[in-house]
Amino acid sequence: MSTNNHSEQPIIEVRHLKQYFNISTGFFQSRPLKAVDDISFSIREGETLGLVGESGCGKTTAGRTILHLYKPTDGEVIYRGKPIKTAKDIEQFRTKATMVFQDPYSSLDPRMTVADIIGEPLDVHHMYKTKEERREKILELMSHVGLNSEHAARYAHEFSGGQRQRVGIARSLAVNPDFIVCDEPVSALDVSIQAQVINMFDELQDRLGLTYLFIAHDLLVVRHISDRIAVMYLGRMVELADANEIYDRPLHPYTKALISAVPVPDPKTARENKRIALSGEIPSPLNAPAGCPFHTRCPYAQPKCKESMPPFEEVEKGRYVACHRTAEIN
């Protein structure tokens, strides 16, 4: 977890963001798949916001839509107080906001050397004057992530998964960004390597003053690195709070179930912890249920949960929950 003093001014604000994909359902007909359905939050400078949820809940789509890799269906993204709207806004934003992708195997071009992979953003944004300056910048980026100069002429397939992810991280740092979307950056790595990469994210944050949106499904990883955690379910945000608050006192029924499934190293505590088993499968985002999206699997569901969508509202200072029954069940 970063130890930076976060400024109160948000670096990124997301307001009512929606990302719908039209899916063909047969003869000249289509339906919207609501991958991200009206989410709002902000990230303060120097902090890490963890974004968690099961596979298919819209976490990755949210991250990519924030960076405008997908054009938002609705809503807006505001960077340092300025909405990102025009092509020029997006181009400028891309020199300040980058992404580390999930799979270090498929996100690196096998035909390019490590130096060219890391240098590609420098080429795209014309960020050097001479070949020598380009080379110096690439070697500096490599040293930031623990790679040495003799790695520069090698190809991605010559590296281990952890080293490849370091190459991907160096590439994301090339444009000197201040905001990085980390899309499940350690889920494809061995557990022993995960800790090294997470620690490196922490060190880079402190050294370079970075702000992260850290997307993951592993709650232990997210707790280690995040200042606050947002929980997504079926395209919507259901809870947002300080990382320790979410762990020690989850309020939303879905968050309670997620936390109850996190392994506990102490056998005595593990025996006392009651695992909350959710019934049924996650509904398809193509056929999302009316009302609260979680009501089909929620042990506390009542008729009103099927009828109306609970607002995502502040129930305590800095703590947001979308549940009709928060006060009753906690």
C-alpha positions, 0 to 999 in steps of 0.5 A, spaced: 500 500 500 502 506 498 505 511 503 504 517 499 500 523 502 494 523 497 492 530 495 484 531 496 484 533 488 482 527 484 486 525 478 481 521 475 473 522 475 469 517 472 461 519 472 456 515 470 460 511 465 457 506 461 460 501 456 454 497 452 456 492 446 451 490 441 450 483 440 447 480 434 441 475 436 439 473 430 436 475 423 437 483 423 436 483 431 441 485 436 441 486 444 446 491 448 450 487 452 451 492 458 459 490 460 459 497 464 453 500 467 453 506 470 459 506 474 462 513 478 468 514 482 474 518 483 481 516 484 486 521 488 493 523 486 498 518 489 493 512 491 491 505 488 484 504 487 483 496 487 477 494 482 475 487 484 469 482 482 468 475 479 470 474 471 465 477 467 463 483 471 466 488 467 472 490 471 477 490 464 472 493 460 471 499 465 479 500 465 479 500 458 473 504 457 477 509 462 483 510 457 478 510 451 481 504 448 473 503 447 469 509 446 464 510 452 457 509 450 455 514 455 458 518 461 464 521 462 472 521 464 475 527 467 482 527 468 485 533 472 478 537 472 478 536 464 473 532 461 476 527 455 472 528 449 475 530 443 480 526 439 486 531 441 484 530 448 484 523 448 491 523 444 494 528 450 491 523 455 494 517 452 501 521 454 499 521 461 495 515 462 497 508 460 496 500 461 499 494 464 496 488 460 494 481 464 498 477 459 505 478 458 505 472 453 500 475 448 501 483 449 508 483 447 510 482 440 515 476 439 518 479 433 521 486 436 527 486 441 525 488 448 529 495 446 524 496 441 518 494 445 519 499 450 521 504 445 515 504 441 511 509 445 517 514 445 517 513 437 509 514 437 509 520 441 516 523 438 519 523 445 526 524 443 531 528 439 536 523 437 538 515 437 542 516 443 537 519 447 532 514 445 537 509 447 538 512 454 531 513 456 530 505 454 536 503 459 533 508 464 526 505 464 529 498 464 533 499 470 527 502 473 524 495 473 530 491 474 532 489 467 539 490 465 542 493 459 544 486 456 537 484 456 535 490 451 537 486 444 533 480 446 526 477 444 520 476 449 520 469 448 527 468 451 524 471 458 520 468 464 513 470 465 515 475 471 521 478 466 516 479 460 511 483 465 517 487 467 518 489 460 510 490 459 511 495 465 517 498 463 513 500 456 507 503 460 512 507 464 515 510 457 511 516 456 512 518 463 505 517 465 502 519 472 496 514 472 496 507 470 491 502 469 493 495 471 489 490 468 490 483 472 498 484 472 500 478 476 494 473 475 498 470 469 504 469 474 507 464 479 505 465 486 512 466 488 513 471 482 507 475 484 509 478 490 516 481 487 512 484 481 507 487 486 512 490 491 515 493 484 509 496 483 509 499 490 516 502 489 515 505 482 509 508 485 513 511 491 519 513 486 515 516 480 509 519 484 504 514 480 496 513 481 494 506 480 487 503 478 489 496 480 484 491 477 484 483 480 480 478 482 484 475 487 482 479 494 489 478 497 493 481 492 488 487 492 488 488 499 496 488 499 497 494 494 490 498 495 488 504 499 481 503 497 477 497 494 471 498 489 467 491 488 463 490 481 458 485 480 455 484 473 457 491 470 455 495 476 459 497 482 456 495 489 461 497 494 467 502 495 471 503 501 477 503 505 481 497 503 481 495 511 474 497 512 472 492 506 476 486 509 474 487 516 467 489 515 464 488 508 457 491 508 454 489 501 452 481 501 456 480 495 462 483 498 461 479 504 461 472 500 467 474 496 471 476 503 468 469 506 472 465 500 479 468 502 483 463 505 486 465 512 492 462 514 490 461 521 487 454 521 483 456 528 480 462 525 479 459 518 474 454 522 471 459 525 469 463 519 463 461 515 464 461 508 458 464 505 456 460 499 452 463 493 446 459 490 446 459 482 450 462 477 452 469 475 446 471 470 448 473 463 450 481 462 445 480 456 439 478 460 441 482 466 435 481 472 431 487 473 432 491 480 438 489 483 443 485 479 445 481 485 438 479 487 438 472 484 443 470 488 442 474 494 440 470 501 437 477 503 433 479 497 426 481 498 421 483 493 423 490 492 430 488 490 427 485 484 423 491 483 428 497 483 435 498 482 438 500 489 442 507 489 450 507 489 450 512 495 454 514 501 452 510 507 458 512 512 464 517 510 467 515 504 463 508 504 458 507 498 454 501 498 448 499 493 443 495 497 436 496 499 437 493 506 444 495 508 442 498 515 438 492 516 443 486 515 449 489 518 
